[in-house]
Amino acid sequence: MGPAQPPPPPPAGQEGSPGSDASSLDLPPNVAAAIACLPLVGGIIFYILEKRNGFVRFYAMQSIIFGGAWFLFNIVSTVVHTVFGAIPAIGGILVFFWAIIAALIQIAFIVFWIIATVKAFTGVRWDIPYIGPMARKQVEGRPLV
């Protein structure tokens, strides 16, 4: 037999696959990443617990940023609703239209959350628009312990 050959590099696009790093947890990486998609809380828990797997840490950080944006939107929406409601004569109309807009935005948040969870569970690294690149920058910019 000849000298031992190093293993081939992963195929293009597979560098972030769930099995590429050993996990710190007793869960398969795709399951841990899917649970980490629970906005804000799931992300914080898994970002703290997972020390080695970049796939899980990415989804955890994306969940933290996404959950923070969702929480912030709810605060802003409540303030806007209150301010619009205080306007005499047209306040009711503004509140009505704001409620429709806010409901559509809430549905968009839920759709993005479901897509991210399904993608994580199937082992695909998917960036939520605008949020994913921020999460990737945070995760790749910090050394893993």
N, C-alpha and C positions, 0 to 999 in steps of 0.2 A: 504494500500500500504506500501511496505517496504521502507527502506532508498534509496535515489537516488544513482544509480550506476554511476560511472564515465564512460565516453565514451570509447569504446575499442580502443586500440592502432591501428595505421594504419597498413595495411598488409605489410609484408616484401617487400622492394623494392619501396615502395610508399612514403617514407619519404621526397622526393624532388618533390612531385607532385605539379602542379601549384596551386591547391586550398588549400594547407596546411597552408598558411599564408595569412592574409589579405593584399591587395595591397594598395600602396600609390596612385596609379593612377586610373583613371576612365576607364581603359581598363581591359578586362579579362586577367589574367596572361599569358595564352598561346599566346594571340595576342601580348601582350607587349614583351614577350620573343622572339617571331618570328621577331618583328620589331627590337629588340635589336641585332639580328643577323646581321644586316647591319654592315659589317666590320668597326671597329674602331669608326666611328662617331655614329652609332646607339648604340654601346656599351657604349660609354662615356656618351651620353645623358641619357640612361636608368639607368646606374650605379649611376649617380648623382641624378636622379629624384626618383627612387624607393628606399624606405628606409626599407620596411618590408618584401617583398616577396623574399625568398631565391632562388626560381626557376628563377625569372626574373633577379636577381642580378648575379646568376651563368652564365646565357647566356650572360648577358651584359659584364661580366669580360672575359668570353671566347672569345667574339667578339673583345674586346680590344686587347687581346693577339694575336688572330688570325689575325686581321687587321694589327697589328704592324709587325707581321712576314711576311705578304703578302707585305706590304709597303717596309720592309727591303729587301725582295727578289727582288723587282723591282729595287731598287737602286743598289744592287749588280749585278743584271743582266745587267743593263745599263753600269756599270763600266766594267764588263767582256766583253761585246760586244765592247765597245770602245777600250779596251786593245787588244783584239784579232784582231780588224780591223786595228790596227796600226802595226801589225807584217807583214813585207814584205814577199812576196811569198806565205806563207800558211795562211795568215790572213783571206782571203775570205773563205777558207774551214773551218777554226775554227769558224768563225762567222756563217756559215751555220749550222754546227753541234750544236753550242750553241743555235741558234734560235730554232732548233727542241727540244732540251732538255728543254729550257725555256718555250716553248709552252706546252709541256707535264706537266711541273710543274704548269703552270697557269691553265690548265684544272683540275689538281688535287685540286688546291685551290678552284676552282669554284664548283667542285663536293662536297668537304667537306662543303662548305658554304651552298649549297642547302640542303644537308642531315641535317645539324644542324638546318636550318630554318624549314624544314618539321617536324623534331623531336620536336622542340620547339612548333610549332603550334599544334601538336597532343598531347602535354602535357607530352612528354617523356624526361627525363633528359639524354642527350647523350654527352659523352666526345669525343671531337675531339682528336685523338691520340696525346699524349705528351702535348697538350695544355689544354685539359680538366682537368687533374689532377692539373696543375698549377693554373688554374682558381678556382677550388674547394678549393685549399689550401688558395688562396688569400681571397675568400669570407668567408670561414669558420674561417679563422684566425682573421677576423676583426669583432668587435661587431656591430650589426645592431642598428641603431639609432631609 
